[in-house]
Amino acid sequence: MAVGASWGDAAGERLRRWLRFGSLSLSLAGSQVIWSLELAYGTPYLLSIGLSKEATGYVWLAGPLSGLVMQPVIGSLSDSSTSSFRRRKYMIGCSIVVAIATCVVAFSEPLARLLLDVLGMGLGDWDPVRHRHIAAFTQILSVLGFWVLDFAINGLQVIARALILDHASASEQNEANAWHGRMLHIGNIVGYWCGWVDLASWPGLAWLGGGQFRRFAVLSLVCMGVCVGITCATTHESNSRRPMPLDEGVWRRVARSIHQVYDVGRALPRPILRVCLVQVFATMSWFPFLFYGTTYVLEMAHHVSKHKKEHYEKSASLAMLLFALLALVSGFVLPTLSLAGIQDAAPHKHGLTLRTLWTCGALLQGVILLGTFVVHTRMQAMLLLVLMGGPWSVWMWVPYAMIGEFVREAEGQGAAPLPDTDDQLPAQRIMERPRSLTPDEGPRLPHGPMLDRERFMPSSRTTSGSYGASIVSRGPDVVKPDDPGARDHSACGGTVLGIHNLSIVIPQFVVALVASLIFRYTHGHHGDVAWVLRFGGLMAFVAAACTRLVPLTITERRSCHPEYTLLPDDEEAEVDADPHEVASPGLAPG
């Protein structure tokens, strides 16, 4: 009976954690359905309303530009909020804008007709001038809608990720971000499934009019509304502990947030900087696949009949659906192999570190993309797309789990502070101080990453300065995973996540440039898309090499050696080694 009761308690606790992290990250599933709508049907829809291929390229500049601006600024604004709906009010606001923008795009033609009626332009539906005006207004509304949608969806996603960072302690970041990845996979599955089935033939959606795109858009909005509503209803936030000026205007807050992004960016801890470095090359590997993966399958349809090409389009949609399903399965299996987030583990517990999983995922991705050299049939191309689901699940989980732990560690949930001198601030103050900055003052920051000279002291020693002993020096039990204080909101986690997103956004411009150069020099010959994918494969190998520069997270270090505290900086090479390669003589006894 005792064994059964123990098993039941463990199962109940696991279910509670699943429900907690599932509801916390559910909004990401809703946002990803909208994102898949844009990726899967955006370009065909714009072409169907008369835009040229060159014009669609300018429309999709909105993606990286919005990520460049919206994620850091919205993340910073939510960091400085004092409301009990600190993040959620921005989540709801962004969701409303997403809904309006999506409706503008999906119903652009009826809105264009209505606008012409209001303006009194055209004599009637028989008037060719009116038809030209309808086409022009439809294009304008669609382009504006997509631009606004891109900006709003970026804001929604950074807030959703910041909520996860807020409500998970350092030891919970791995599991919480594993759910973050799973929700993205579920959103992709819903999106690619809607792209695969014929929604235009569904009688229940006939009242919407239009074709596949409009009906997919309405279904995606329903999914987003349900997911965001559940996350907001089940997530509770506390008021900020640091009051902000009440008379501060909107533009003043935006200016202060931009200033905070700059200050936090200058003071990013070295582990976070190294994750961003890996992301630069990982992004240059993934976006060739995301932009041209389905096109690669369609390229196998050259010199075939129109009927056959439509069949190939269905094959590409099916391949992406299977890709998302494999990513979801991998997203449930791979976190069970991870060493991160394990507390009170036995010494030298077997498992894979996050960076090792990231290395393996990047190497597998490189091999798959370079496999285009031996792909010659449609089925082989489909298999290539499907296999990318494994590395995709790693990329959607590992970097965010690392960022979450490193931010929590730097904010005082595991990092020993630096000496409090005139030219060197403790890591905890680096992450907390920007919330109280005004645009006219800034922190006294040294040049370069703040944790370059970080020291992890034995538990018998105390730290100098006015901040007292760190959690490491006081023992890991001071902050427990289930302690509400351990999940208190992050001082500037939204800002850090926004800055991290810059390392994903900026390389997209490089990918666009490289792809255009490849297409120029191949002169549109058959196989030009394959060379773009091969460029992504080479970048995957570079990213795999860079992952070895990322240090272990605090829970990985504790899991490997729970009886020890962390190494001093002059033995960093041993800290950066994999768990079973860490030399115990170099550790300071706790």
N, C-alpha and C positions, 0 to 999 in steps of 0.2 A: 504494500500500500504506500509505503514511504517513497519507494522508487517511482510509483505511478504518480503520486502527488507532486514529486519533484519534477517529473517530466511535464506534468500538466502546468506547473508554475512557469517552467521555462518556455513552454509553448505559448502560454498566455502573455508572458513578457515579450516574446518575439512578435506576437500578433499586435500588441500595443505599440511596439516600435515601428512596425510596418505601417500601421494606421497613422501614427504620428508623422513619420517622414513622408509617407505617401500623400497625405493631405497637405503637408507643408510644401511639397514640390509639385502638386497637381497643376498649378497654374502654368507651369512650363509645358505641360502636355497641350494645354489649350493654345498657348502661344505658338507652339511648333506646328500645330495643325494649320494655323494661319500662314506660317512661314512656308509650309509645304505647298499651300495653295499658290503662293507667289512663285516659288521655284518651279513647280510642275506646270502651271498654266499661265504664268505671267507673260512670257515671251510669245507663245502661240496666240494669246488673247490680244496683245498689242498688235501683232501682225494682222490679225483678223479684222481690226478696225482701221487698217490702212497705214499704220506706221511702218517706216522702212527699218531694215535691220540695223542700220547705222543709228537711227533715232532710238531704238530700243536699248542700244549700248549706253546712251546718255541717261536713259531712265534708270538703268541698274547701277549707275554711279551713286544713286541715293543710298544703297546698302552700306558701302564702306564709309560714305560721308556721314550718314546718320550714326553709325557706330563710333565714328571718330569724335562726334560732338555729344550725342545724347547720353551714351552710357556713363562717361565720366561726370557730366554735369548733373544728370538725374541722380546718380549714385551719391554725389556729394550733397545735393539738396536734401535727399532723404536722410543722410547721415546727421545733418544739422537740425532736423525737425525735432520739435519738442512735444508733438502730439502723441496721444496714446494710439493713434492710427499712423504712426511714424512712416512706415513703408507702405502700408496698405492704401493710404489715400492716394499715393502716386500710382500704385498698381491699378486702382479703380479708375483714376483719371486717364491713364494710358490706355486701359481697356476700352473706355468710352470713345477715345479718339480713334483707336483701331477699328471699332465697330462702324463709326461714321465714315472713315476713309474706305473701308472695305465695301460698304454700301454704295458709296459714290462711284467706285470702280465697277462694281457688279451691275449697277443700274445707271451707268453713265449715259446710255442712249435715251431711256425715258426721261432722265433729268435734263439732257440736252434739248429734247423736244419741249419740255415744260419751260425751260429757260427761254427758248425762242418764242413761245406763246406769250410769256410775260413781257418780253421785249418787243413783241409785235413784228418779228422778222419773218419774211416769207409770206406768200399768198395762200399756201395750202400744201398738202402732201404731194400734189401733182407738180409743184414748182421745183425745178432743178436747182434753183438758187437756195431754196430752203434745205434741200438734201445736202448741198455742199456745206451749209452752215451747221446742219446736224452732225455731219461727219467731223467737221473741225471742232465743234464744241465737245463731241464725244471723246475725241483724242485729248483735248485739253483737260477735261475732267478726269480722264483715266490716268494721265501722267501725274497730275497734281495729287490724285488719290493714292497712287503708288508711292510717291515721295513722302506724303504725310504718313502713310501706313508704315513705311520703313523706319521713319523716325520714332513713331509711337511703339512699334513692336520691339525696337531696341531698348527703349525705356522700360517696357514691361518686363523684358527678360532680365535686365540688370537688377531690377527690384526683386524679382522672384529669386534670383541667386543670392541677393543680399539678405533676404529673409532666412534662407537656409543657413547662411553664415551666422546670423544673429542667434538662431534658436538651436544651434548645435555646439556643444563644447568641443575642445580640441580632439578629444578621443572619439567624438561622434561625427566628425567631419567626413571621414571616409564613408561611413554607412549612409549619411545624409546625402552626400554627393553621388553615391551609387544610385540612390533613388532619383536624384536629379537627372542622371543619364537615362535611367529606365523610363522616366516620364517623357523625355525627348524622343526615345525610341517608340513609345506608344503613340505620341503625336505624329511621328512619321508614318507609322503603320496606318493610322486612320487616314492621313492625307494621301498616301500612295494607294490605299484601297479605294478611296473616292476617285482617284485618277484612273483606276483600273476598271471599275464598274461603270455602266452607262446610266448616269443619274438622269439624263434627259428622257429616259424611257420610264421613269418612276411616276406613276399617276398621282401619287400623293404630293409631288412637288410641281405638278403642272400649273398650279395657280401662280407660281412665281414668274412664269414665262421665261424667255431666254433659253440658253442652252446649258451645257455642262458647267461652264465657269460660274454662272450666276447661282446655280443650285449648290455647287460645291462651296461657294462663298457663304451662302446662308447657313448651310450645315456647319461650316467651320466656325461661324460666329456663335452658333448655339453651343458647340463644344467649348469654345473659349469662355463664354459666359458662365456655363456650369462649372468649369474647372476653377476659374478665378473666384467665383462665388464661394465654392467650398473652401478654398484656401483662406480667403478673407474671413469666413465665418468660424473656422476652426483654429485660427492663429491669433494669439493674443500678444499685444505689445505693451511695454511699459513706457511711462513718460521719460523723457530724457532727464538725466541727472544734472545736466548743465543748462540752465535757462539761457535762451538767446534773446537778443533785443526784440521787444514787442513792436516797436515802431519801425522796424526795418521793412522797406518796400521790396517788391518782387525783384526789380532790377538790381537792387543792392544785394539781395540774397544770391542772385545768379552770379554777380561779380565776385562775391566772397567765395562762392563755390568754385569758380574757375581758379581763383587764387589758391584755394585749398588743394585743388587737383595738382597745381604746379608744385606746391610745397610738399605734398605727400609723394609725388613722383620723384622729387629730388631725394627724399629720405627713405625710399623703399629698401627694406632689408635685402641683403644679397641673395638669400634663397628665392625670394619672389622675383628678383631680377633674372635669375637663372631660369626659372620657369617661363618667364616672358621670352627669354632668348630662344628656348626650345620651341615656343609657340610660333615665333617668326618663321622658322623653317617648316614646322608642322603645317602651318596654314598654307604655305606655298606648295605643300604636297597635297593637301586636301581639296583646295578650291579648284584645281584642274579637274579633279574627279567630280566635284559637285556641279561645276559648270558644264562639263562635257561628257559625263558618264553615259547618260542616255543617248546623247548624240553619237557616241562611239558605237553603241548597238545599232543605231539607225544607219550608221555609215556602212554597215555590212549589207544594207539594202540597196546599194547602188545598182543601177541598170536592171531594176525589177519593175513590175507593173504597179500601178497605184494601189490595187487591192492588196498586193503582197506587202507594200510599204506600210499600209494601215495595220496589217498583221504584225509587222515589226514594231510599230509604235506600241501596240498592246504588249508585245514581248518585253520592250524596255520598261513599261510600267510594272509588269509582273516581276521583272528582275529587281526593280527598286523596292517593291513590296517584300520580296523574299530577303533582300538586303536588310530592311528594317526589322523583319522577324528574327533573322540571325543576330542582329545587334541586340535585340531585346533578350534573347536567350543568353548571349554572352554577358550582357549586363547583369543577369542574375547569377551566373556561374563564377565569373572572374573575381568579383569582390570576396567570395568565400576563400579564395586563395591568397588574399592580401594579408600582410602583416600589420598594416596601419590600423589604428583605432583599437587594437587589442590592449587591454589594461590588465595588470597583475598576471601577465603570462609567465609560464615557466621559462627559465633561462634558455636561450638559444632555441626558442620555439621555431619550428619550421614554417616557412611561408615565403611569399615573394613580396619584396618592397614595391612601393608604387612606382619608383623610377625604373625598376627592372621590368615591371609589367609594361610601362610606357616604352622602354627600349624594345622589348619583344614585339609590341604592337606596331611600332614604327618600322622595324625590320621586316615584319610580315607584309606591311603595306608596300614597302619598297619592292619586295619580291613580286607581289601581285601586279603592281603597276608596270614593272619591267617585263612581266609576263606577256605584255602586248606584242612582244617580238615573236611569240609563238602562237598567237591567237589568229585564226583564219576563218572561223565560222561564227554564225550568229549564236549558237549554243555556247561556244567557248567564251564569247564576249559577255553573254548573260551570266555565266558562271563567275567570270572575273568581277562583275558588279556585285554579285551575291556575296562572294568571299570577303569583300571589303567591309562587310558588316562587323566582323570580328575586331579589326583595328579601330573601326568607328566607335564601338562601345568603349574602348579604352580611352580614346580622345575625348569623349563626352563625359568622362568620369574622373580620370586620374588628375589632370591639371587642376580642376576645381577642388578636389579633395586636398591636394598639396597646398594650394593657395589658402584654403580655409584653415588648415592646421598652422601654416606659417603666420597668417594674420593673427590667429588666436594666441600663438606663442609670443609674437611681438607685442601684443596688447597686454601681456601680463599673465596669460593662462599657461605659462610654461617656460617663458624665457627669462633668464637672469638679466637684470638691467645692466647697462654699461655704467662705468664710473661717471658720476655726475660732475663734470668739469665744465669750464667755460666753453670749450670747443667740441664737446662731445656729449650728446644727450642720450639718456637711456632709451632702449627700444620702446618701452611702454609709453614714454612721453612723446616719442616720435609719432606714434600711432594715435595718441589722444589729443595732443596739443592743437592740431589744425581745426578742431571743432570750435575753439575759442578765439581763433585768429580773426582779425579784421583785415581789410585790404591794405591798410596802411602799416601793418606790422607783419613780420615773418619770423620764423624760428631761426635761431643761430645754428645753422647746419654746416658741418664740415663737407668738403668735397668728396663725392663718391658714396657708395652704399654704407648704411649706418652700422651694419652688423659685421663689417670686415674685421673689427677687433673684439668681437663679442667673446666674453669669457663665461664659461659654465663652471661654477664653483662647487666644491664638495659641500655636503649638507652641514658639516661642522663649522663652516666659515660663514661670516656675515658679509653683507655688501655695504659699501659706503654710500653716503648720500641720504636724502630725506625720504626715499621711497621704500625703505625697509628691505627685508630679505625677499628674494624671489620665490615663486612657487616651487621651483626646482630645489632651492636650498632649504625650503621648509618641508619638503616632502610631497609626493604626488597625491596624497590623500586630502590635502587642504581643499582642493577643488575637485569635487566628485562629479562624474558625468550626469547624475540625476539632480545635482544641486541647481536650483533655479538661477543662482548667481553665475553658474558656469555658462548659462545660455543667455546672459544679459546681452543686450544689443551691442554690436560692434561699434567702436568709436568712429572709425572711418572705413569700415569694410566695403561699403558701397563705392567709395572713391577708389579703393584699391582694385576692386573688380572692374570698374570702368577703365582704369589705367591698364589693367591686364588685357582688357578687350582691345586696346590700341595695338597690342602686339599681334592680334588676330586680324584687325581691320587693315592696317597699313600694308601688309604683304599682299593684300588683294589687288592693290594697284600694280604691284610688281607682276603678279600672275597675269593680269590683263595685258600688260605691256609685253611680257614674254610670249603669251599666246598670239598676240597680234603679229609679232615678229616671226613666229613659227609659221603662221598662216601666210605671211607675205613671202617668205623664202620657199615655202612648199608650193606656192601658187595654186592653192586649192586642190592639189592632187589627192587622190584616194590615200588615206593613211595619215593625213595631216593632224587629225585629232589624236591619233595614237602617239604622235611625238609630243603633244602637250601632256598627255598622261605619263609619258616616260620622263619628262622633266619633273613631274610630281614625284615619281619614284626615286629619282636622284635626291630630291630635297628630303624625302623620307629617311634616307640613309644619313644625311647630315643631321636631321633632327634626332635620330637614334644615337649618334655620337654625342650630341649636346646633352642628352638626358643624363649622361654619366657625370655631368657637372653639378647636377641638382643634389643637395644633401638629403639625408634621411629626415623624415618628419619626427617630431618629438615622441609620438606614440610608437613609432618603429624603433627608436633608440631605447625607449623604456621596455618594449617587448623583448628586445634582444638581450638587454642587461638590466632587469628590474632592480637588481641589488646595487647598481651603480648610478651615479649622476653622470653628467656629460663631460666630455673631454675638453681641456683647454684648447685654445685656438692653434697653438703650435703643433697639435696633433690632429689637425683637421683632416688630414688624409685618411686617418683611421676612422674618423666619424663618417666620412663620405663613403667608406667601404661598405660592401654588403654585409648583412648581419653576421654571416658565418665567417667573414673575413676580418672582423673586428678583433684586434689583439687585446685581450683582457689585461695584460700587465700595464697598459697605458691608461687605464681607467682610474679615476679617483674613487676610492671606496666611499659609500654613503654612510 
